[in-house]
Amino acid sequence: MSVRKVIGLMVSIVVANAMLAYPVYAADAVFTEWGTVVTLQAGWTIDRMLVFHSAPMKNPDNCPITTNGYIIDEKARGRKTFYALLLGALLNERETALVILGCFEDRPRIVSVAIR
């Protein structure tokens, strides 16, 4: 099996897992446009990451903070996979798309990551 097929399968599994792991919210999940990861930010003692993306900001649930990136919930089951994909995309200048659903810490929350 080619590396692209393996990555595609892995992304599909992560997306399905992320979508099934969270309750349904009033707004539907939205996909960002393909773009690049501009900045990743993590800090202090919490296993949490802020993600700054080159595509226009998506905020389907009207989260109050829209100037400080997207966020990954440190309790999300797929967070370590998201972190790995995002770091790989940043280091290798690969395009990314994010699925945004709900708010966490008043920021739009990432529930899925895709790279190409």
C-alpha angles and dihedrals in degrees: 000000000000122000091245091055092048091050091047091050091047092050091049091052092048092049093049092046093048093048093049095044096065132063120248116270132201093256123056121242113265131205120227119226116263110275141133133280105251100181139359119203129190128159158178116345105332122091091228132126135205115206125203113198131190095227120087113281117265119206110169094167097045095243110192097233113063101148098067104062133254121304137221115214110237089222095054111119093224097046097110091051090047090051092050094048093047094047090048091049092049095047095044097039092238124161117255137194124195133204111221123200129161130337132283122185086356092298130106107271125229114225099169140020129201128184132190 
